Amino acid sequence: MASTKPGQRKLQILQALAAMLEHPKGEKITTAALAARLSVSEAALYRHFASKAQMFEGLIDFIETSVFGVINQIVENEERGVDQAHAILQMLLAFAANNPGMTRVLIGDALVNEDERLQLRMNAFYDRIELACKGALRLAVTQGHGVEADVAARASLLVSYVTGRWHRYAKSGFRQHPSDGTGVQLSLLLAA
């Protein structure tokens, strides 16, 4: 363990935690199980993280940085509001598909019996996603697609759709791909 740089060890711990989350029916995720997976002591984990909650916060940081970084790129690169909304939804579904363990964090499944602040932080994440959808839909309204009075309801519907796809993916043991059949569904959701 001493041969690894501190930043790399933190990353290894988070990667191992994310990998453990990919097994929804696997062992309960404890610091003892995580330490065993990494072949280190629990004390070694606590040299890098003050608590298991802090480890989950590291995963949430990764999720937020990844998702909102891409959303900012989408907003910069897509001129049409409908295209922005479509790209945001596709990215959210692809993120889950590429990060199954993180999907359990996204839906709150991995946060059950953990510190309440973690779920509050994920709720704030959903609010930010909805805000991004509202921005795209408002732009679409200025471009003649939809009406302003529907923006909030449509944004909420889009977030509910994505979270539903995430839930289905996680509850299927990561067999039901989150973007299966979404081409027609997204077209219907984004139709004026």
C-alpha positions in Angstrom: 0.0 0.0 0.0 2.9 2.4 0.7 4.0 2.3 -2.9 0.9 4.1 -4.1 0.5 7.8 -4.1 -2.3 9.1 -1.7 -4.4 10.5 -4.6 -4.2 7.2 -6.4 -5.1 5.2 -3.3 -8.2 7.3 -2.8 -9.2 6.7 -6.4 -8.6 2.9 -6.0 -10.8 2.9 -2.9 -13.6 4.7 -4.8 -13.2 2.4 -7.8 -13.5 -0.6 -5.6 -16.6 0.8 -3.9 -18.1 1.5 -7.3 -17.3 -2.1 -8.4 -18.9 -3.5 -5.3 -22.0 -1.5 -6.1 -22.3 -3.3 -9.4 -23.5 -6.4 -7.6 -26.9 -5.5 -6.3 -27.5 -8.8 -4.6 -23.9 -9.1 -3.4 -22.5 -8.6 0.0 -23.5 -5.7 2.2 -21.0 -2.9 1.6 -19.1 -2.4 4.8 -15.7 -0.8 5.3 -14.5 -4.3 6.4 -15.7 -5.8 3.0 -14.2 -2.9 1.1 -10.9 -3.2 3.0 -10.9 -7.0 2.3 -11.5 -6.4 -1.4 -8.5 -4.1 -1.5 -6.4 -6.3 0.7 -5.8 -3.5 3.2 -6.9 -2.9 6.8 -9.9 -0.7 7.6 -7.5 1.7 9.3 -5.9 2.1 5.8 -9.2 3.2 4.4 -9.7 5.7 7.2 -6.3 7.3 6.4 -8.0 8.5 3.2 -11.6 8.9 4.2 -13.0 9.9 7.6 -16.1 7.7 7.1 -18.0 5.5 4.7 -20.3 8.5 4.1 -17.2 10.4 2.9 -16.4 7.6 0.4 -20.0 7.9 -1.0 -19.5 11.6 -1.2 -16.5 10.9 -3.4 -18.7 8.9 -5.7 -21.3 11.7 -5.8 -18.5 14.2 -6.6 -17.5 12.0 -9.5 -21.1 11.8 -10.7 -21.7 15.6 -10.4 -18.4 16.5 -12.1 -19.0 14.1 -15.0 -22.7 14.8 -15.6 -22.6 18.6 -15.2 -19.4 18.9 -17.2 -21.1 17.2 -20.1 -24.3 19.2 -19.7 -22.2 22.4 -20.0 -20.6 21.1 -23.2 -24.0 20.2 -24.6 -25.4 23.7 -23.8 -22.4 25.3 -25.5 -22.5 23.1 -28.6 -26.2 22.6 -29.3 -28.0 25.6 -30.6 -31.5 24.2 -30.6 -33.2 23.8 -27.2 -34.9 20.5 -28.2 -31.5 19.1 -29.3 -30.0 20.2 -25.9 -32.8 18.4 -24.0 -32.4 15.3 -26.2 -28.7 15.2 -25.7 -28.9 15.7 -22.0 -31.4 12.8 -21.7 -29.3 10.5 -23.8 -26.1 11.4 -21.8 -27.9 10.7 -18.5 -29.0 7.2 -19.8 -25.5 6.5 -21.2 -23.8 7.6 -18.0 -25.8 5.0 -16.1 -25.1 2.3 -18.7 -21.4 3.0 -18.5 -21.3 3.2 -14.7 -23.7 0.5 -13.3 -22.4 0.9 -9.7 -23.0 4.7 -9.9 -26.6 4.0 -11.0 -27.3 2.5 -7.5 -26.0 5.8 -6.1 -28.1 7.8 -8.6 -31.3 6.1 -7.5 -30.5 6.2 -3.8 -30.4 2.4 -3.5 -26.8 2.4 -2.3 -27.5 5.2 0.1 -30.1 3.3 2.2 -29.0 3.2 5.8 -26.2 5.7 5.1 -25.9 9.3 6.3 -29.1 11.3 5.4 -27.0 14.1 3.9 -26.0 11.8 1.0 -29.6 11.4 -0.1 -30.2 15.1 0.3 -27.2 15.7 -1.9 -28.7 13.4 -4.5 -32.0 15.2 -4.3 -30.1 18.5 -5.0 -28.5 16.7 -8.0 -32.0 15.9 -9.4 -33.0 19.5 -8.9 -30.0 20.6 -10.9 -30.8 18.1 -13.7 -34.4 19.4 -13.8 -33.0 23.0 -14.0 -30.8 22.0 -16.9 -33.9 20.5 -18.7 -35.9 23.7 -18.0 -33.2 25.8 -19.5 -33.2 23.6 -22.7 -37.0 23.7 -22.9 -37.1 27.4 -22.3 -34.7 27.9 -25.2 -36.9 25.6 -27.3 -39.9 27.8 -26.5 -38.0 30.9 -27.8 -37.4 28.8 -31.0 -41.1 28.0 -31.5 -41.1 24.6 -29.8 -43.6 24.3 -27.0 -45.1 26.9 -24.6 -43.6 28.5 -21.5 -46.5 27.4 -19.3 -45.5 23.8 -19.9 -41.7 24.1 -19.3 -41.7 23.1 -15.6 -44.1 20.2 -16.0 -42.2 18.9 -19.0 -38.8 19.2 -17.3 -40.2 17.3 -14.3 -41.5 14.6 -16.6 -38.1 14.3 -18.3 -36.3 13.8 -15.0 -38.9 11.3 -13.9 -38.5 9.4 -17.2 -34.7 9.2 -16.7 -34.9 8.1 -13.1 -37.4 5.5 -14.1 -35.0 4.1 -16.7 -32.2 4.1 -14.1 -34.4 2.2 -11.6 -35.3 -0.4 -14.2 -31.7 -0.8 -15.2 -30.6 -1.3 -11.5 -33.5 -3.5 -10.5 -33.0 -5.8 -13.6 -29.5 -6.5 -12.3 -28.1 -4.2 -15.0 -29.5 -6.4 -17.8 -32.2 -4.0 -19.0 -30.1 -1.4 -20.8 -31.4 2.1 -19.8 -31.4 3.4 -23.4 -33.3 0.4 -25.0 -36.2 1.7 -27.0 -35.6 5.3 -26.0 -35.5 6.7 -29.6 -39.3 6.8 -30.0 -39.9 7.5 -26.3 -37.6 10.6 -26.3 -39.2 11.8 -29.5 -42.7 11.6 -27.9 -41.5 13.3 -24.7 -39.9 16.2 -26.7 -42.7 16.6 -29.3 -44.3 20.0 -29.3 
